[in-house]
Amino acid sequence: MYAFNLIGATAGSVFTGFVLLPLMGAQRTLVLLSFVNVLAAGMLWYRSDALRSLRTAAGVTAVIIPITVFMPPNMLGLLFT
């Protein structure tokens, strides 16, 4: 289990540093990886029986975040100022 964690952490760091950052820039990479975290949380909520009421909130969040990821940079700057 620890070996898989180590391999995943190493691969994620290398992929982020050498692919995502040069390709998308720091701000968009941060937004994209935040979306991935929210998506993972949404999947866990969806599979959880205790938190069924949060499925709608997770779905709305999963729709809104990609809009910010693929938004033109000048519009993204307006959101964060």
N, C-alpha and C positions, 0 to 999 in steps of 0.2 A: 504494500500500500504506500509506504513512504517513497519507494522508488518511483512509482507512477506520479506522485505529487512532485518529486524533484524534477522528473522529465517534463511534466507539464509546465512547471514554473520556469524552467530554463527555456523551453520552446516558446512560451508566451513572451518572455523578455526579449529573446532574439527576434521573434517576429515583429514585436512592437517597435523595437529599436531600429531594425534594419529595413522593415517594409512599411509599417503603418505611419510612423513619424515622417519619413521622407515623402511618402505618397500623399498623406492627408494633412500634415501639420499637427502641431501639438494640441490646439484647441479642438479640432474636429476628432482627433484620436481620442481625446478625453471624453467627448460627448458620445462617440461610438462605443467605447468600452463601458461607459456608464449605462448605455442602452443595453449592452450585453448583460450587465449585472441585473438590471431591472427585469429583463426578459427571463433570466434564470430564476429570479425571485417569483415572477409571475407563474412560471411553470411549476414551482414548488407549491404556490398557493392553489393552483388549479388541481394539483394532485392531492391536496390536503382536504380532508372531510371537515375539519374544524373551522376552516376559514372560507366557506363557500360564498359568503356575501362579498368577499374581496375580489372575486373573479372578474366582476364588471370593472372595478377600479384598475385591476391589472391589465385588462383588455384595452381600456382607454389609454392607459400609460404606454402600452405597447404600440399604439397608433400614433400618439403625439411625439414620442421621442425620435422616431425616424424622420419626422418632418424637420426637426431641428438639425439632424445629422446631415441631411441633404439640402439644407437651405443655403442659398448663396452667402459667401463670407460677410458681405456688407450687412445683410439682414441679421446674421448671427451676432455681429458686433452690436447691433441695436438692442438685442435681447439682453446682453450681458453688461450694458453700461448703465 
